[in-house]
Protein backbone atom coordinates (compact mmCIF):
# COMPACT_ATOMS: atom_id res chain seq x y z
CA UNK A 1 0.00 0.00 0.00
CA UNK A 2 1.31 3.44 -0.92
CA UNK A 3 2.01 5.92 1.83
CA UNK A 4 -0.89 8.28 2.31
CA UNK A 5 -0.87 11.71 3.88
CA UNK A 6 -3.43 12.51 6.55
CA UNK A 7 -5.55 15.62 5.84
CA UNK A 8 -8.36 17.18 7.78
CA UNK A 9 -10.99 19.00 5.75
CA UNK A 10 -14.16 20.87 6.54
CA UNK A 11 -17.18 20.21 4.39
CA UNK A 12 -20.73 21.44 4.37
CA UNK A 13 -23.46 19.28 5.96
CA UNK A 14 -25.01 18.53 2.56
CA UNK A 15 -21.58 17.44 1.28
CA UNK A 16 -21.27 15.05 4.21
CA UNK A 17 -24.60 13.46 3.31
CA UNK A 18 -23.48 13.10 -0.32
CA UNK A 19 -20.10 11.71 0.73
CA UNK A 20 -21.64 9.10 3.02
CA UNK A 21 -24.15 8.07 0.36
CA UNK A 22 -21.49 7.74 -2.34
CA UNK A 23 -19.22 5.72 -0.07
CA UNK A 24 -22.06 3.39 0.90
CA UNK A 25 -23.29 2.97 -2.69
CA UNK A 26 -19.80 2.25 -4.02
CA UNK A 27 -18.72 0.14 -1.05
CA UNK A 28 -15.59 2.18 -0.39
CA UNK A 29 -14.39 4.53 2.31
CA UNK A 30 -15.24 8.20 2.37
CA UNK A 31 -11.53 8.91 1.99
CA UNK A 32 -11.50 6.89 -1.24
CA UNK A 33 -14.37 8.99 -2.61
CA UNK A 34 -12.40 12.16 -1.80
CA UNK A 35 -9.22 10.78 -3.42
CA UNK A 36 -11.16 9.84 -6.56
CA UNK A 37 -12.72 13.32 -6.69
CA UNK A 38 -9.28 14.93 -6.48
CA UNK A 39 -7.99 12.67 -9.26
CA UNK A 40 -10.96 13.50 -11.52
CA UNK A 41 -10.59 17.21 -10.85
CA UNK A 42 -6.86 17.09 -11.63
CA UNK A 43 -7.50 15.22 -14.90
CA UNK A 44 -10.06 17.80 -15.99
CA UNK A 45 -7.73 20.64 -15.04
CA UNK A 46 -4.52 19.35 -16.60
CA UNK A 47 -5.98 17.37 -19.50
CA UNK A 48 -9.11 19.22 -20.64
CA UNK A 49 -11.43 17.60 -23.12
CA UNK A 50 -10.61 18.28 -26.71
CA UNK A 51 -13.06 20.27 -28.79
CA UNK A 52 -13.91 17.65 -31.38
CA UNK A 53 -15.79 20.14 -33.54
CA UNK A 54 -12.65 22.27 -33.82
CA UNK A 55 -10.55 19.21 -34.65
CA UNK A 56 -12.99 18.17 -37.38
CA UNK A 57 -12.90 21.69 -38.86
CA UNK A 58 -9.10 21.58 -38.84
CA UNK A 59 -9.10 18.16 -40.46
CA UNK A 60 -11.43 19.43 -43.21
CA UNK A 61 -9.13 22.44 -43.76
CA UNK A 62 -6.10 20.18 -44.12
CA UNK A 63 -7.98 17.83 -46.44
CA UNK A 64 -8.93 20.74 -48.73
CA UNK A 65 -5.26 21.76 -48.91
CA UNK A 66 -4.21 18.20 -49.74
CA UNK A 67 -6.85 17.91 -52.47
CA UNK A 68 -5.44 21.02 -54.16
CA UNK A 69 -2.26 19.08 -54.73
CA UNK A 70 1.08 20.70 -55.43
CA UNK A 71 0.65 24.20 -56.71
CA UNK A 72 2.84 25.32 -59.59
CA UNK A 73 4.74 28.52 -59.04
CA UNK A 74 3.40 29.93 -55.84
CA UNK A 75 1.06 29.08 -53.03
CA UNK A 76 -2.58 30.16 -53.01
CA UNK A 77 -2.63 31.23 -49.36
CA UNK A 78 -0.91 33.76 -47.17
CA UNK A 79 0.90 32.96 -43.95
CA UNK A 80 -1.36 35.38 -42.08
CA UNK A 81 -4.40 33.30 -43.06
CA UNK A 82 -3.01 30.38 -41.11
CA UNK A 83 -2.59 32.51 -37.98
CA UNK A 84 -6.10 33.91 -38.25
CA UNK A 85 -7.51 30.43 -37.74
C-alpha positions as YAML, in Angstrom:
chain: A
units: angstrom
residues:
- id: 1
  name: UNK
  ca: [0.00, 0.00, 0.00]
- id: 2
  name: UNK
  ca: [1.31, 3.44, -0.92]
- id: 3
  name: UNK
  ca: [2.01, 5.92, 1.83]
- id: 4
  name: UNK
  ca: [-0.89, 8.28, 2.31]
- id: 5
  name: UNK
  ca: [-0.87, 11.71, 3.88]
- id: 6
  name: UNK
  ca: [-3.43, 12.51, 6.55]
- id: 7
  name: UNK
  ca: [-5.55, 15.62, 5.84]
- id: 8
  name: UNK
  ca: [-8.36, 17.18, 7.78]
- id: 9
  name: UNK
  ca: [-10.99, 19.00, 5.75]
- id: 10
  name: UNK
  ca: [-14.16, 20.87, 6.54]
- id: 11
  name: UNK
  ca: [-17.18, 20.21, 4.39]
- id: 12
  name: UNK
  ca: [-20.73, 21.44, 4.37]
- id: 13
  name: UNK
  ca: [-23.46, 19.28, 5.96]
- id: 14
  name: UNK
  ca: [-25.01, 18.53, 2.56]
- id: 15
  name: UNK
  ca: [-21.58, 17.44, 1.28]
- id: 16
  name: UNK
  ca: [-21.27, 15.05, 4.21]
- id: 17
  name: UNK
  ca: [-24.60, 13.46, 3.31]
- id: 18
  name: UNK
  ca: [-23.48, 13.10, -0.32]
- id: 19
  name: UNK
  ca: [-20.10, 11.71, 0.73]
- id: 20
  name: UNK
  ca: [-21.64, 9.10, 3.02]
- id: 21
  name: UNK
  ca: [-24.15, 8.07, 0.36]
- id: 22
  name: UNK
  ca: [-21.49, 7.74, -2.34]
- id: 23
  name: UNK
  ca: [-19.22, 5.72, -0.07]
- id: 24
  name: UNK
  ca: [-22.06, 3.39, 0.90]
- id: 25
  name: UNK
  ca: [-23.29, 2.97, -2.69]
- id: 26
  name: UNK
  ca: [-19.80, 2.25, -4.02]
- id: 27
  name: UNK
  ca: [-18.72, 0.14, -1.05]
- id: 28
  name: UNK
  ca: [-15.59, 2.18, -0.39]
- id: 29
  name: UNK
  ca: [-14.39, 4.53, 2.31]
- id: 30
  name: UNK
  ca: [-15.24, 8.20, 2.37]
- id: 31
  name: UNK
  ca: [-11.53, 8.91, 1.99]
- id: 32
  name: UNK
  ca: [-11.50, 6.89, -1.24]
- id: 33
  name: UNK
  ca: [-14.37, 8.99, -2.61]
- id: 34
  name: UNK
  ca: [-12.40, 12.16, -1.80]
- id: 35
  name: UNK
  ca: [-9.22, 10.78, -3.42]
- id: 36
  name: UNK
  ca: [-11.16, 9.84, -6.56]
- id: 37
  name: UNK
  ca: [-12.72, 13.32, -6.69]
- id: 38
  name: UNK
  ca: [-9.28, 14.93, -6.48]
- id: 39
  name: UNK
  ca: [-7.99, 12.67, -9.26]
- id: 40
  name: UNK
  ca: [-10.96, 13.50, -11.52]
- id: 41
  name: UNK
  ca: [-10.59, 17.21, -10.85]
- id: 42
  name: UNK
  ca: [-6.86, 17.09, -11.63]
- id: 43
  name: UNK
  ca: [-7.50, 15.22, -14.90]
- id: 44
  name: UNK
  ca: [-10.06, 17.80, -15.99]
- id: 45
  name: UNK
  ca: [-7.73, 20.64, -15.04]
- id: 46
  name: UNK
  ca: [-4.52, 19.35, -16.60]
- id: 47
  name: UNK
  ca: [-5.98, 17.37, -19.50]
- id: 48
  name: UNK
  ca: [-9.11, 19.22, -20.64]
- id: 49
  name: UNK
  ca: [-11.43, 17.60, -23.12]
- id: 50
  name: UNK
  ca: [-10.61, 18.28, -26.71]
- id: 51
  name: UNK
  ca: [-13.06, 20.27, -28.79]
- id: 52
  name: UNK
  ca: [-13.91, 17.65, -31.38]
- id: 53
  name: UNK
  ca: [-15.79, 20.14, -33.54]
- id: 54
  name: UNK
  ca: [-12.65, 22.27, -33.82]
- id: 55
  name: UNK
  ca: [-10.55, 19.21, -34.65]
- id: 56
  name: UNK
  ca: [-12.99, 18.17, -37.38]
- id: 57
  name: UNK
  ca: [-12.90, 21.69, -38.86]
- id: 58
  name: UNK
  ca: [-9.10, 21.58, -38.84]
- id: 59
  name: UNK
  ca: [-9.10, 18.16, -40.46]
- id: 60
  name: UNK
  ca: [-11.43, 19.43, -43.21]
- id: 61
  name: UNK
  ca: [-9.13, 22.44, -43.76]
- id: 62
  name: UNK
  ca: [-6.10, 20.18, -44.12]
- id: 63
  name: UNK
  ca: [-7.98, 17.83, -46.44]
- id: 64
  name: UNK
  ca: [-8.93, 20.74, -48.73]
- id: 65
  name: UNK
  ca: [-5.26, 21.76, -48.91]
- id: 66
  name: UNK
  ca: [-4.21, 18.20, -49.74]
- id: 67
  name: UNK
  ca: [-6.85, 17.91, -52.47]
- id: 68
  name: UNK
  ca: [-5.44, 21.02, -54.16]
- id: 69
  name: UNK
  ca: [-2.26, 19.08, -54.73]
- id: 70
  name: UNK
  ca: [1.08, 20.70, -55.43]
- id: 71
  name: UNK
  ca: [0.65, 24.20, -56.71]
- id: 72
  name: UNK
  ca: [2.84, 25.32, -59.59]
- id: 73
  name: UNK
  ca: [4.74, 28.52, -59.04]
- id: 74
  name: UNK
  ca: [3.40, 29.93, -55.84]
- id: 75
  name: UNK
  ca: [1.06, 29.08, -53.03]
- id: 76
  name: UNK
  ca: [-2.58, 30.16, -53.01]
- id: 77
  name: UNK
  ca: [-2.63, 31.23, -49.36]
- id: 78
  name: UNK
  ca: [-0.91, 33.76, -47.17]
- id: 79
  name: UNK
  ca: [0.90, 32.96, -43.95]
- id: 80
  name: UNK
  ca: [-1.36, 35.38, -42.08]
- id: 81
  name: UNK
  ca: [-4.40, 33.30, -43.06]
- id: 82
  name: UNK
  ca: [-3.01, 30.38, -41.11]
- id: 83
  name: UNK
  ca: [-2.59, 32.51, -37.98]
- id: 84
  name: UNK
  ca: [-6.10, 33.91, -38.25]
- id: 85
  name: UNK
  ca: [-7.51, 30.43, -37.74]
...
